[in-house]
Amino acid sequence: MPRSDYNINETLPTNVVQNRYADIPFAFSVASTDNNLDIRPVTDVEAIRQAVKTLVLSNHPDRPFHPELGCGVTGMLFENADIFTGITIKDEIIRVLSTHEPRIKDVVVEISDDIDRNALYVTIKFAIRQSNTGSEVSFYLDRIR
């Protein structure tokens, strides 16, 4: 698992309303209170980071009633690995995030080749609009056969 998926010092300042954003976690963690089982949601910065990752890893036809949501980067993984493919992937990530994620700004995308894994390592850095707090998401883009 990439290192930045577990950043510990990304908390919103105290003057910002906490738990404004919430989402269902990728890995369901169950909270047990008074014999009731409940899903523990991800909130605030972690919810935004998860939404960024979901948008980038989604393909256009993945959401039947919202085909405009998603990014076509997984289809580009089978193109020739050159500088032009990397630029195209960066541009597509920036386009989808600027269009469909209004909670973030100042998006910077870094892509590096991981030849040993036959994958691309993507790092997306951004600032959260509400608090101007910087954050990042890193993950691998793999070819799945």
VENLINNOR-V328302 format. One line per field, one symbol per residue. ss: DSSP state (~ for helix, > for strand, _ for the rest). phi: phi as a letter, one per 30 degrees, with the letter a starting at -180 (. if undefined). psi: psi as a letter, one per 30 degrees, with the letter a starting at -180 (. if undefined). Layout:
ss->???
phi->???
psi->???
//
This chain:
ss->__~~~~_______________>>______>>>>__>>>>__>>~~~~~~~~~~~~~~__~~~__________~~~~______~~~~~~~~~~~~~~~~~~___>>>>>>>>>>>____>>>>>>>>>>____>>>>>>>>>>___
phi->.eeddbdccccdeddcddhdcbadddcdccccbhiccbdddcbhddddddddddddddceddcecbdddkbcdddddcdddbdddddddedddddddddcbddbbhdbcbbbdcddchbcccbccacdedbiddaabbacccdcc
psi->kkeffhkfhikklffkklhekllklejkkkkjkhgkklkjlklbeeeeeeeeeeeefklegfjefiffklkgfefffglkjaeeeeeeeeeeeeeeefegiffllhkkkkkkkjeefhlkjkkjklkkeefgkkllkklkjlkk.
//
